């Protein structure tokens, strides 16, 4: 989905370079997920089981990451 690609690319360009290593690893793990799972997380139809991935999903969606 083009919208998800844009969301991921925007994070990669704007936030990834200055992100803590834990967030970088979580983002990389997010990218390894199957497309349907990734879409479910980013479109909020299913919450991630991993706290680290949930934190990155919140950042991608424009929320703060506690």
N, C-alpha and C positions, 0 to 999 in steps of 0.2 A: 504494500500500500504506500502510495506516494507520500501521504500525510505522515505516516510513521517514519519513513526515510528522512523527511525534513526535520522531524522532531529529534531524531537521533543525531543527524548531522549538525543541527544547531547546538546540541549539547557538546558534541565532539569539538566543534570549533570554538565555542565560547567558554565552556566550563571545564572540560577535560584537562587542558594544559595546567591549570592551577589547582586541580582537585587533589585531595589527599590520596595517597597510594591505595588505601582501602576502597575508596570510591572508584578509582581507575580499575582495580581488579573486579569490582562488582559490575561496572559497566561492561567490561570485557566478557564477564560471565553472562550477562544479559544478552549480549550479541550472539552467544553460542547457543541460545535456546532455539527450539523449533519455531518457525514463523507463527503458527497458531497460538502457541503459548505466549510468545512475545506480544502479539496483538491483544490477547486477552488481558494481559497485565497493563499495557499502555492505554487500552480503551476502558479500563476499570470494570471489566466484566468478571474479573477474577483477581483476588489479591495474591501477590507472590508469597510463597511459603518461606523463602529466605529473607531474613531481616535486612541483609545487605542489598539484595536486589530490590526489596521494597523501598529502601532509602533512595536508591537511584531512580526508581520509578517516580517517587514523589518529586525529586529534583527535575526530572524530565517533564513532569506535568506542571511545573512552575511553582511547586511548593518548596518549603525549606526542608532541609535534611537535618533532623536532630542528631 
